[in-house]
Amino acid sequence: MKKTVMKTVTAAAVLAVGCGTAAAADKWDMPMGYSASNFHSMTGAEFAKCVTKGTGGELEIVTHPGGSLFKGNEIKRAVQTGQAQIGERLLSAHQNENALFGVDSIPFLATSFEDSIKLWKAAKPEFDKLMDSQNLVLLYSVPWPAQGLYFKKEVNSVADMKGIKFRSYNTATGRLAELTGMLPVQIEAAEISQAFATGVAESMVSSGSTGYDRKVWESLTHFYEVDAWLPRNYTFVNKDSWNGLNDTVKNVIHGCAEIAEYAGYWRAVQYQEFTIGQLAKNGMTVAKAGSKLKGELEAIGTKMTGEWLEKAGSTGKAIVDAFKASQ
């Protein structure tokens, strides 16, 4: 994989020279939902610089992290309609549009980084088609670290979760709340700290990365490692904007996207251990979920998998079958 990336880097550098005499410069705005310090936003910022430099300034991409240009739930629509040319968003946030968007959030299906890659490889051809039908072009996707459960108290079973206000960010998390007796509250990433500080939410399922970024130890006390799933962010371009580019610029963008996907993946791997350590360092109780809790959650995961397959139909089944065959 490293050889492939080095070839891509070299190709991008060569193309940069070819684009150095570009005539007219173009500027693209890239809204992102997470804070500038988040590793996804950092990866996006480096991708933008790579494109800007690689095209010799013919195309400049300017990032807008933290929902500063468009809020998280507005980003995809903004890019589809041409209000922004490029954007990054949580893949599963759009599961209400099409079940396929939730393939990365099927509980306990792909629970490791290696499995996340295999699942994405099985799903990507279908996503390319789906993006095309929505006036979008998929560029790259990066996983989050494995998802764990955050609470304000010790939790040893699903019964202990009943009535807790739970931060929901997609269809899967909303359904998880329902099946565990918690109360789902839709909250975007940029609003997490305030939601916990004011008691609007009391729990969430997320990675150590989100908890670290938002300093949730100021409001929450426990983090349980359950490795529920590894959700993904994805970066996409308005198809009309894409079609307006020449082939040289497109090649640079593809090269930078490959680099971003590779770098983002390894950032996620390294960030998982670091951020979980930071949660503990800042006073949170960090532990593996007990056998009772894990068993109950896995039973819920089996139910949710069946529900997803029913909605995703033959396409979803083909993806899951291909993924399982690759294991």
BALOBA-1460 file (C-alpha; in Angstrom, 3 decimals):
// residues 327
<rec num="1" residu="m" x="0.000" y="0.000" z="0.000"/>
<rec num="2" residu="k" x="2.879" y="2.363" z="0.756"/>
<rec num="3" residu="k" x="4.282" y="1.863" z="-2.755"/>
<rec num="4" residu="t" x="0.920" y="2.811" z="-4.249"/>
<rec num="5" residu="v" x="0.782" y="5.965" z="-2.163"/>
<rec num="6" residu="m" x="4.329" y="6.938" z="-3.092"/>
<rec num="7" residu="k" x="3.462" y="6.532" z="-6.776"/>
<rec num="8" residu="t" x="0.427" y="8.728" z="-6.209"/>
<rec num="9" residu="v" x="2.498" y="11.373" z="-4.450"/>
<rec num="10" residu="t" x="4.996" y="11.351" z="-7.282"/>
<rec num="11" residu="a" x="2.227" y="11.614" z="-9.865"/>
<rec num="12" residu="a" x="0.677" y="14.554" z="-8.007"/>
<rec num="13" residu="a" x="4.046" y="16.298" z="-7.877"/>
<rec num="14" residu="v" x="4.565" y="15.827" z="-11.601"/>
<rec num="15" residu="l" x="1.091" y="17.124" z="-12.310"/>
<rec num="16" residu="a" x="1.799" y="20.153" z="-10.148"/>
<rec num="17" residu="v" x="4.536" y="21.142" z="-12.537"/>
<rec num="18" residu="g" x="2.201" y="20.628" z="-15.486"/>
<rec num="19" residu="c" x="-0.399" y="22.889" z="-13.927"/>
<rec num="20" residu="g" x="2.011" y="25.618" z="-12.941"/>
<rec num="21" residu="t" x="1.197" y="27.756" z="-15.940"/>
<rec num="22" residu="a" x="-2.579" y="27.553" z="-15.491"/>
<rec num="23" residu="a" x="-4.439" y="30.594" z="-16.715"/>
<rec num="24" residu="a" x="-7.603" y="31.146" z="-14.694"/>
<rec num="25" residu="a" x="-7.768" y="30.239" z="-10.997"/>
<rec num="26" residu="d" x="-10.909" y="28.741" z="-9.468"/>
<rec num="27" residu="k" x="-11.871" y="28.603" z="-5.787"/>
<rec num="28" residu="w" x="-13.921" y="25.868" z="-4.132"/>
<rec num="29" residu="d" x="-15.388" y="26.081" z="-0.622"/>
<rec num="30" residu="m" x="-15.309" y="22.841" z="1.394"/>
<rec num="31" residu="p" x="-17.658" y="22.815" z="4.421"/>
<rec num="32" residu="m" x="-16.947" y="20.212" z="7.128"/>
<rec num="33" residu="g" x="-18.955" y="19.410" z="10.248"/>
<rec num="34" residu="y" x="-16.176" y="18.680" z="12.735"/>
<rec num="35" residu="s" x="-13.772" y="20.975" z="14.569"/>
<rec num="36" residu="a" x="-10.510" y="22.019" z="12.936"/>
<rec num="37" residu="s" x="-8.578" y="19.930" z="15.475"/>
<rec num="38" residu="n" x="-10.432" y="16.733" z="14.586"/>
<rec num="39" residu="f" x="-8.333" y="14.315" z="12.531"/>
<rec num="40" residu="h" x="-10.928" y="14.200" z="9.745"/>
<rec num="41" residu="s" x="-10.794" y="17.977" z="9.420"/>
<rec num="42" residu="m" x="-6.997" y="17.898" z="9.512"/>
<rec num="43" residu="t" x="-6.982" y="15.292" z="6.748"/>
<rec num="44" residu="g" x="-9.410" y="17.428" z="4.735"/>
<rec num="45" residu="a" x="-7.246" y="20.511" z="5.201"/>
<rec num="46" residu="e" x="-4.187" y="18.659" z="3.937"/>
<rec num="47" residu="f" x="-6.182" y="17.324" z="0.993"/>
<rec num="48" residu="a" x="-7.205" y="20.888" z="0.124"/>
<rec num="49" residu="k" x="-3.600" y="22.081" z="0.279"/>
<rec num="50" residu="c" x="-2.504" y="19.125" z="-1.854"/>
<rec num="51" residu="v" x="-5.011" y="20.050" z="-4.564"/>
<rec num="52" residu="t" x="-4.199" y="23.749" z="-4.414"/>
<rec num="53" residu="k" x="-0.471" y="23.096" z="-4.668"/>
<rec num="54" residu="g" x="-0.809" y="20.187" z="-7.083"/>
<rec num="55" residu="t" x="-2.751" y="22.264" z="-9.582"/>
<rec num="56" residu="g" x="-0.335" y="25.159" z="-9.311"/>
<rec num="57" residu="g" x="-3.176" y="27.276" z="-7.915"/>
<rec num="58" residu="e" x="-5.487" y="26.604" z="-10.849"/>
<rec num="59" residu="l" x="-7.934" y="25.201" z="-8.307"/>
<rec num="60" residu="e" x="-7.858" y="26.447" z="-4.708"/>
<rec num="61" residu="i" x="-9.867" y="24.548" z="-2.102"/>
<rec num="62" residu="v" x="-10.688" y="26.427" z="1.110"/>
<rec num="63" residu="t" x="-11.917" y="24.365" z="4.077"/>
<rec num="64" residu="h" x="-14.562" y="25.550" z="6.564"/>
<rec num="65" residu="p" x="-14.512" y="23.195" z="9.600"/>
<rec num="66" residu="g" x="-16.810" y="23.103" z="12.604"/>
<rec num="67" residu="g" x="-20.011" y="23.741" z="10.671"/>
<rec num="68" residu="s" x="-18.890" y="27.336" z="10.116"/>
<rec num="69" residu="l" x="-20.126" y="27.600" z="6.521"/>
<rec num="70" residu="f" x="-22.948" y="25.043" z="6.601"/>
<rec num="71" residu="k" x="-24.076" y="22.992" z="9.577"/>
<rec num="72" residu="g" x="-23.393" y="19.274" z="9.389"/>
<rec num="73" residu="n" x="-26.913" y="18.366" z="8.331"/>
<rec num="74" residu="e" x="-26.830" y="21.011" z="5.573"/>
<rec num="75" residu="i" x="-23.532" y="20.075" z="3.915"/>
<rec num="76" residu="k" x="-24.611" y="17.337" z="1.530"/>
<rec num="77" residu="r" x="-27.584" y="19.302" z="0.226"/>
<rec num="78" residu="a" x="-25.413" y="22.398" z="-0.199"/>
<rec num="79" residu="v" x="-22.999" y="20.465" z="-2.403"/>
<rec num="80" residu="q" x="-25.766" y="18.738" z="-4.368"/>
<rec num="81" residu="t" x="-27.335" y="22.096" z="-5.218"/>
<rec num="82" residu="g" x="-24.047" y="23.840" z="-5.976"/>
<rec num="83" residu="q" x="-24.043" y="26.190" z="-2.978"/>
<rec num="84" residu="a" x="-20.669" y="24.623" z="-2.193"/>
<rec num="85" residu="q" x="-18.557" y="22.709" z="-4.676"/>
<rec num="86" residu="i" x="-17.128" y="20.097" z="-2.311"/>
<rec num="87" residu="g" x="-17.848" y="18.891" z="1.221"/>
<rec num="88" residu="e" x="-17.265" y="16.269" z="3.875"/>
<rec num="89" residu="r" x="-19.965" y="14.580" z="5.914"/>
<rec num="90" residu="l" x="-20.685" y="11.560" z="8.090"/>
<rec num="91" residu="l" x="-21.785" y="8.812" z="5.713"/>
<rec num="92" residu="s" x="-24.524" y="7.335" z="7.879"/>
<rec num="93" residu="a" x="-26.116" y="10.731" z="8.507"/>
<rec num="94" residu="h" x="-28.016" y="10.166" z="5.247"/>
<rec num="95" residu="q" x="-29.388" y="6.715" z="5.998"/>
<rec num="96" residu="n" x="-32.913" y="8.139" z="6.005"/>
<rec num="97" residu="e" x="-32.444" y="8.851" z="2.265"/>
<rec num="98" residu="n" x="-31.182" y="5.397" z="1.357"/>
<rec num="99" residu="a" x="-30.372" y="2.424" z="3.588"/>
<rec num="100" residu="l" x="-27.055" y="2.013" z="1.785"/>
<rec num="101" residu="f" x="-25.704" y="5.075" z="3.604"/>
<rec num="102" residu="g" x="-25.914" y="3.062" z="6.831"/>
<rec num="103" residu="v" x="-23.759" y="0.137" z="5.736"/>
<rec num="104" residu="d" x="-20.890" y="1.326" z="7.943"/>
<rec num="105" residu="s" x="-23.121" y="1.514" z="11.032"/>
<rec num="106" residu="i" x="-24.514" y="-2.008" z="11.194"/>
<rec num="107" residu="p" x="-23.769" y="-2.975" z="14.811"/>
<rec num="108" residu="f" x="-21.106" y="-5.635" z="15.275"/>
<rec num="109" residu="l" x="-20.706" y="-6.392" z="11.559"/>
<rec num="110" residu="a" x="-17.313" y="-4.743" z="10.900"/>
<rec num="111" residu="t" x="-15.725" y="-4.062" z="14.276"/>
<rec num="112" residu="s" x="-12.051" y="-3.587" z="13.396"/>
<rec num="113" residu="f" x="-10.098" y="-1.302" z="11.081"/>
<rec num="114" residu="e" x="-9.238" y="-4.247" z="8.845"/>
<rec num="115" residu="d" x="-12.887" y="-5.251" z="8.528"/>
<rec num="116" residu="s" x="-13.862" y="-1.636" z="7.913"/>
<rec num="117" residu="i" x="-11.626" y="-1.594" z="4.834"/>
<rec num="118" residu="k" x="-13.096" y="-4.868" z="3.560"/>
<rec num="119" residu="l" x="-16.664" y="-3.643" z="4.051"/>
<rec num="120" residu="w" x="-15.953" y="-0.359" z="2.281"/>
<rec num="121" residu="k" x="-14.290" y="-2.197" z="-0.609"/>
<rec num="122" residu="a" x="-17.429" y="-4.317" z="-0.998"/>
<rec num="123" residu="a" x="-19.747" y="-1.301" z="-0.806"/>
<rec num="124" residu="k" x="-17.840" y="1.331" z="-2.796"/>
<rec num="125" residu="p" x="-18.994" y="0.362" z="-6.329"/>
<rec num="126" residu="e" x="-22.603" y="0.794" z="-5.216"/>
<rec num="127" residu="f" x="-21.780" y="4.110" z="-3.562"/>
<rec num="128" residu="d" x="-20.226" y="5.397" z="-6.761"/>
<rec num="129" residu="k" x="-23.528" y="4.671" z="-8.530"/>
<rec num="130" residu="l" x="-25.580" y="6.212" z="-5.722"/>
<rec num="131" residu="m" x="-23.468" y="9.372" z="-5.660"/>
<rec num="132" residu="d" x="-23.786" y="9.738" z="-9.428"/>
<rec num="133" residu="s" x="-27.573" y="9.551" z="-9.179"/>
<rec num="134" residu="q" x="-27.490" y="12.390" z="-6.623"/>
<rec num="135" residu="n" x="-25.381" y="14.794" z="-8.702"/>
<rec num="136" residu="l" x="-22.274" y="13.970" z="-6.668"/>
<rec num="137" residu="v" x="-18.854" y="12.419" z="-7.232"/>
<rec num="138" residu="l" x="-17.303" y="10.389" z="-4.403"/>
<rec num="139" residu="l" x="-13.641" y="11.229" z="-3.756"/>
<rec num="140" residu="y" x="-12.479" y="9.448" z="-0.613"/>
<rec num="141" residu="s" x="-13.655" y="8.020" z="2.688"/>
<rec num="142" residu="v" x="-11.969" y="7.700" z="6.082"/>
<rec num="143" residu="p" x="-13.185" y="5.608" z="9.053"/>
<rec num="144" residu="w" x="-13.607" y="6.769" z="12.614"/>
<rec num="145" residu="p" x="-12.144" y="4.682" z="15.434"/>
<rec num="146" residu="a" x="-14.436" y="2.022" z="16.875"/>
<rec num="147" residu="q" x="-17.529" y="3.284" z="18.665"/>
<rec num="148" residu="g" x="-17.941" y="3.020" z="22.424"/>
<rec num="149" residu="l" x="-20.623" y="4.103" z="24.885"/>
<rec num="150" residu="y" x="-20.406" y="7.209" z="27.073"/>
<rec num="151" residu="f" x="-22.447" y="7.683" z="30.241"/>
<rec num="152" residu="k" x="-22.721" y="9.805" z="33.385"/>
<rec num="153" residu="k" x="-22.908" y="6.705" z="35.557"/>
<rec num="154" residu="e" x="-21.832" y="3.077" z="35.775"/>
<rec num="155" residu="v" x="-23.758" y="0.872" z="33.346"/>
<rec num="156" residu="n" x="-23.684" y="-2.926" z="33.507"/>
<rec num="157" residu="s" x="-26.758" y="-3.907" z="31.508"/>
<rec num="158" residu="v" x="-29.249" y="-2.539" z="29.006"/>
<rec num="159" residu="a" x="-31.715" y="-2.128" z="31.872"/>
<rec num="160" residu="d" x="-29.367" y="0.475" z="33.371"/>
<rec num="161" residu="m" x="-29.819" y="2.629" z="30.233"/>
<rec num="162" residu="k" x="-33.563" y="3.071" z="30.472"/>
<rec num="163" residu="g" x="-34.698" y="6.704" z="30.329"/>
<rec num="164" residu="i" x="-31.235" y="8.155" z="29.648"/>
<rec num="165" residu="k" x="-31.162" y="11.025" z="27.131"/>
<rec num="166" residu="f" x="-29.009" y="9.703" z="24.300"/>
<rec num="167" residu="r" x="-27.292" y="11.744" z="21.595"/>
<rec num="168" residu="s" x="-28.477" y="10.497" z="18.205"/>
<rec num="169" residu="y" x="-26.704" y="11.393" z="14.951"/>
<rec num="170" residu="n" x="-28.141" y="8.934" z="12.418"/>
<rec num="171" residu="t" x="-30.828" y="6.303" z="11.910"/>
<rec num="172" residu="a" x="-28.755" y="3.561" z="13.538"/>
<rec num="173" residu="t" x="-28.096" y="5.507" z="16.747"/>
<rec num="174" residu="g" x="-31.727" y="6.526" z="16.978"/>
<rec num="175" residu="r" x="-32.791" y="2.891" z="16.657"/>
<rec num="176" residu="l" x="-30.169" y="1.809" z="19.205"/>
<rec num="177" residu="a" x="-31.679" y="4.271" z="21.670"/>
<rec num="178" residu="e" x="-35.162" y="2.875" z="21.087"/>
<rec num="179" residu="l" x="-34.079" y="-0.736" z="21.550"/>
<rec num="180" residu="t" x="-32.216" y="0.023" z="24.783"/>
<rec num="181" residu="g" x="-34.976" y="2.164" z="26.295"/>
<rec num="182" residu="m" x="-33.011" y="5.408" z="26.008"/>
<rec num="183" residu="l" x="-34.436" y="8.690" z="24.723"/>
<rec num="184" residu="p" x="-32.854" y="9.776" z="21.385"/>
<rec num="185" residu="v" x="-31.970" y="13.449" z="20.976"/>
<rec num="186" residu="q" x="-30.654" y="14.604" z="17.566"/>
<rec num="187" residu="i" x="-27.421" y="16.551" z="18.154"/>
<rec num="188" residu="e" x="-24.755" y="17.574" z="15.645"/>
<rec num="189" residu="a" x="-21.063" y="17.111" z="16.494"/>
<rec num="190" residu="a" x="-20.459" y="20.850" z="16.914"/>
<rec num="191" residu="e" x="-23.170" y="20.980" z="19.608"/>
<rec num="192" residu="i" x="-22.007" y="18.033" z="21.734"/>
<rec num="193" residu="s" x="-20.212" y="19.931" z="24.510"/>
<rec num="194" residu="q" x="-23.110" y="22.284" z="25.115"/>
<rec num="195" residu="a" x="-25.657" y="19.457" z="25.000"/>
<rec num="196" residu="f" x="-23.883" y="17.516" z="27.747"/>
<rec num="197" residu="a" x="-23.121" y="20.604" z="29.816"/>
<rec num="198" residu="t" x="-26.782" y="21.645" z="29.836"/>
<rec num="199" residu="g" x="-28.219" y="18.149" z="30.311"/>
<rec num="200" residu="v" x="-29.902" y="18.036" z="26.906"/>
<rec num="201" residu="a" x="-28.029" y="14.751" z="26.451"/>
<rec num="202" residu="e" x="-26.529" y="12.354" z="29.013"/>
<rec num="203" residu="s" x="-25.026" y="9.632" z="26.854"/>
<rec num="204" residu="m" x="-23.788" y="8.813" z="23.355"/>
<rec num="205" residu="v" x="-22.163" y="6.131" z="21.254"/>
<rec num="206" residu="s" x="-19.053" y="7.544" z="19.621"/>
<rec num="207" residu="s" x="-15.318" y="7.101" z="19.328"/>
<rec num="208" residu="g" x="-12.690" y="8.206" z="21.801"/>
<rec num="209" residu="s" x="-11.829" y="10.836" z="19.200"/>
<rec num="210" residu="t" x="-15.119" y="12.719" z="19.563"/>
<rec num="211" residu="g" x="-14.962" y="12.494" z="23.330"/>
<rec num="212" residu="y" x="-11.441" y="13.871" z="23.365"/>
<rec num="213" residu="d" x="-12.184" y="16.653" z="20.887"/>
<rec num="214" residu="r" x="-15.189" y="17.802" z="22.899"/>
<rec num="215" residu="k" x="-13.669" y="17.267" z="26.388"/>
<rec num="216" residu="v" x="-16.688" y="15.247" z="27.455"/>
<rec num="217" residu="w" x="-15.014" y="14.393" z="30.768"/>
<rec num="218" residu="e" x="-16.297" y="17.780" z="31.907"/>
<rec num="219" residu="s" x="-19.811" y="16.279" z="31.915"/>
<rec num="220" residu="l" x="-19.561" y="12.484" z="31.554"/>
<rec num="221" residu="t" x="-17.847" y="9.905" z="33.725"/>
<rec num="222" residu="h" x="-17.744" y="6.494" z="31.976"/>
<rec num="223" residu="f" x="-16.591" y="5.185" z="28.584"/>
<rec num="224" residu="y" x="-17.231" y="1.554" z="27.669"/>
<rec num="225" residu="e" x="-15.326" y="-0.038" z="24.795"/>
<rec num="226" residu="v" x="-17.879" y="-2.076" z="22.852"/>
<rec num="227" residu="d" x="-16.428" y="-1.759" z="19.309"/>
<rec num="228" residu="a" x="-19.948" y="-1.448" z="17.936"/>
<rec num="229" residu="w" x="-18.955" y="-0.235" z="14.457"/>
<rec num="230" residu="l" x="-16.534" y="2.078" z="12.668"/>
<rec num="231" residu="p" x="-18.555" y="4.804" z="10.949"/>
<rec num="232" residu="r" x="-17.078" y="6.721" z="8.030"/>
<rec num="233" residu="n" x="-16.817" y="10.267" z="6.808"/>
<rec num="234" residu="y" x="-16.796" y="10.798" z="3.076"/>
<rec num="235" residu="t" x="-15.764" y="13.643" z="0.808"/>
<rec num="236" residu="f" x="-17.718" y="14.401" z="-2.323"/>
<rec num="237" residu="v" x="-17.914" y="16.934" z="-5.159"/>
<rec num="238" residu="n" x="-20.820" y="18.519" z="-7.008"/>
<rec num="239" residu="k" x="-20.961" y="16.615" z="-10.315"/>
<rec num="240" residu="d" x="-21.467" y="19.734" z="-12.420"/>
<rec num="241" residu="s" x="-18.429" y="21.361" z="-10.807"/>
<rec num="242" residu="w" x="-16.457" y="18.173" z="-11.373"/>
<rec num="243" residu="n" x="-17.433" y="17.989" z="-15.031"/>
<rec num="244" residu="g" x="-16.217" y="21.554" z="-15.486"/>
<rec num="245" residu="l" x="-12.635" y="20.565" z="-14.634"/>
<rec num="246" residu="n" x="-10.021" y="19.524" z="-17.160"/>
<rec num="247" residu="d" x="-8.526" y="16.029" z="-16.960"/>
<rec num="248" residu="t" x="-5.227" y="17.248" z="-15.523"/>
<rec num="249" residu="v" x="-6.907" y="18.866" z="-12.527"/>
<rec num="250" residu="k" x="-9.117" y="15.800" z="-12.047"/>
<rec num="251" residu="n" x="-6.021" y="13.599" z="-11.945"/>
<rec num="252" residu="v" x="-4.448" y="15.784" z="-9.266"/>
<rec num="253" residu="i" x="-7.641" y="15.631" z="-7.189"/>
<rec num="254" residu="h" x="-7.777" y="11.841" z="-7.494"/>
<rec num="255" residu="g" x="-4.119" y="11.609" z="-6.457"/>
<rec num="256" residu="c" x="-4.658" y="13.859" z="-3.436"/>
<rec num="257" residu="a" x="-7.799" y="11.886" z="-2.521"/>
<rec num="258" residu="e" x="-5.814" y="8.632" z="-2.454"/>
<rec num="259" residu="i" x="-3.245" y="10.239" z="-0.189"/>
<rec num="260" residu="a" x="-5.996" y="11.607" z="2.094"/>
<rec num="261" residu="e" x="-7.703" y="8.221" z="2.378"/>
<rec num="262" residu="y" x="-4.437" y="6.526" z="3.255"/>
<rec num="263" residu="a" x="-3.307" y="9.202" z="5.725"/>
<rec num="264" residu="g" x="-6.756" y="9.493" z="7.308"/>
<rec num="265" residu="y" x="-6.956" y="5.759" z="7.868"/>
<rec num="266" residu="w" x="-3.651" y="5.643" z="9.740"/>
<rec num="267" residu="r" x="-4.571" y="8.741" z="11.708"/>
<rec num="268" residu="a" x="-7.713" y="6.929" z="12.861"/>
<rec num="269" residu="v" x="-5.704" y="3.851" z="13.900"/>
<rec num="270" residu="q" x="-3.211" y="5.903" z="15.905"/>
<rec num="271" residu="y" x="-5.852" y="8.253" z="17.279"/>
<rec num="272" residu="q" x="-7.934" y="5.461" z="18.780"/>
<rec num="273" residu="e" x="-5.356" y="4.452" z="21.373"/>
<rec num="274" residu="f" x="-4.286" y="8.030" z="22.076"/>
<rec num="275" residu="t" x="-7.778" y="9.434" z="22.630"/>
<rec num="276" residu="i" x="-8.983" y="6.584" z="24.835"/>
<rec num="277" residu="g" x="-5.864" y="7.145" z="26.925"/>
<rec num="278" residu="q" x="-6.706" y="10.838" z="27.172"/>
<rec num="279" residu="l" x="-10.224" y="10.067" z="28.424"/>
<rec num="280" residu="a" x="-8.719" y="8.052" z="31.278"/>
<rec num="281" residu="k" x="-6.036" y="10.667" z="31.935"/>
<rec num="282" residu="n" x="-8.752" y="13.279" z="32.384"/>
<rec num="283" residu="g" x="-10.608" y="11.276" z="34.992"/>
<rec num="284" residu="m" x="-13.075" y="9.126" z="33.082"/>
<rec num="285" residu="t" x="-13.554" y="5.462" z="33.928"/>
<rec num="286" residu="v" x="-12.533" y="3.585" z="30.773"/>
<rec num="287" residu="a" x="-13.307" y="-0.124" z="30.581"/>
<rec num="288" residu="k" x="-14.387" y="-2.947" z="28.323"/>
<rec num="289" residu="a" x="-18.122" y="-3.602" z="28.480"/>
<rec num="290" residu="g" x="-19.027" y="-6.432" z="30.837"/>
<rec num="291" residu="s" x="-20.152" y="-9.776" z="29.415"/>
<rec num="292" residu="k" x="-23.822" y="-9.145" z="30.260"/>
<rec num="293" residu="l" x="-23.903" y="-5.728" z="28.604"/>
<rec num="294" residu="k" x="-21.899" y="-6.918" z="25.596"/>
<rec num="295" residu="g" x="-24.180" y="-9.918" z="25.095"/>
<rec num="296" residu="e" x="-27.329" y="-7.793" z="25.265"/>
<rec num="297" residu="l" x="-25.898" y="-5.256" z="22.831"/>
<rec num="298" residu="e" x="-24.881" y="-7.985" z="20.376"/>
<rec num="299" residu="a" x="-28.447" y="-9.342" z="20.436"/>
<rec num="300" residu="i" x="-29.688" y="-5.845" z="19.592"/>
<rec num="301" residu="g" x="-27.068" y="-5.686" z="16.848"/>
<rec num="302" residu="t" x="-28.406" y="-8.892" z="15.299"/>
<rec num="303" residu="k" x="-31.882" y="-7.410" z="15.230"/>
<rec num="304" residu="m" x="-30.659" y="-4.154" z="13.686"/>
<rec num="305" residu="t" x="-28.680" y="-6.059" z="11.041"/>
<rec num="306" residu="g" x="-31.847" y="-7.867" z="9.993"/>
<rec num="307" residu="e" x="-33.744" y="-4.593" z="9.815"/>
<rec num="308" residu="w" x="-31.035" y="-2.983" z="7.689"/>
<rec num="309" residu="l" x="-30.895" y="-5.924" z="5.278"/>
<rec num="310" residu="e" x="-34.656" y="-5.754" z="4.840"/>
<rec num="311" residu="k" x="-34.450" y="-2.065" z="3.875"/>
<rec num="312" residu="a" x="-31.297" y="-2.380" z="1.758"/>
<rec num="313" residu="g" x="-32.710" y="-5.251" z="-0.276"/>
<rec num="314" residu="s" x="-30.654" y="-7.316" z="-2.710"/>
<rec num="315" residu="t" x="-27.964" y="-4.618" z="-3.014"/>
<rec num="316" residu="g" x="-27.375" y="-4.610" z="0.731"/>
<rec num="317" residu="k" x="-27.332" y="-8.394" z="0.896"/>
<rec num="318" residu="a" x="-24.774" y="-8.565" z="-1.921"/>
<rec num="319" residu="i" x="-22.506" y="-6.124" z="-0.065"/>
<rec num="320" residu="v" x="-22.717" y="-8.020" z="3.225"/>
<rec num="321" residu="d" x="-22.194" y="-11.366" z="1.470"/>
<rec num="322" residu="a" x="-19.123" y="-10.001" z="-0.370"/>
<rec num="323" residu="f" x="-17.768" y="-8.605" z="2.885"/>
<rec num="324" residu="k" x="-18.218" y="-11.910" z="4.754"/>
<rec num="325" residu="a" x="-16.615" y="-13.809" z="1.876"/>
<rec num="326" residu="s" x="-13.523" y="-11.573" z="2.193"/>
<rec num="327" residu="q" x="-12.990" y="-12.394" z="5.871"/>
